[in-house]
Amino acid sequence: MPYARKDLLTWQAGMYYHIYNRGISKSPIFREEANYLFVLEKVKEYTKANHLSMIAYCLEPNHYHFLTRQDGEEPAGNLPQYVFNSYVKAYNKKYQHSGTLFEGRFRAKVIQSKSHLLHLCRYIHGNPVKDGLVADPAQWLYSNYLEWIGERNGSLVDRDFIKTQFANAEEYKKFLFAYLKSRQLPDDVRKFIDDLEK
């Protein structure tokens, strides 16, 4: 399925969506810890109020990934608008920045297979390692990988989802590290992941 704008994608309860964006010309959108924390607080507010489950997320210096499940009628695509409208205003004021912060509107993709869903989880959690920010995904604090492996008690995670997919934290770690070590993925998943990086 091609990338879709918020107004062209069908948002339905029970469906999983990958929502992401990056800074214009790949420039930073987060400069310091306070920036990450501001966004995560806004994400918590929105997901709690609007019946949205966060499956996997990662915030990096110049981009973000949210893998969510829409549990109610409120479109999951309203999440980035709610979060980043206020963030950009605060960012521009704090850093005396003007002009656009992002490349354009966020991108969104509906996830329609279990294979893509699980590979996307490990792609998102492995991103900080792939991008050279850390050696171990557990070292990157701005994702919910630590919640996935039971080492942090954050609220931005669907623990029931994890339990239905992996028997324990070690099983998920092996699944993630197999990707980080080999970068080998099934052909359909590789194409899916490559499309995300365009």
ABEGO torsion letter per residue (X at the ends): XBBBBAAABBBBBGBBBBBBBBBBGGBBABABAAAAAAAAAAAAAAAAAAGBBBABBBBBAABBBBBBBBABABBAAAAAAAAAAAAAAAAAAAAGBBEBABAEBBBBBBBABAAAAAAAAAAAAAAAAAAGABABAAABAABAAAAAAGABABABBBAAAAAAABABAAAAAAAAAAAAAAGBBBAAAAAAAAAAAX
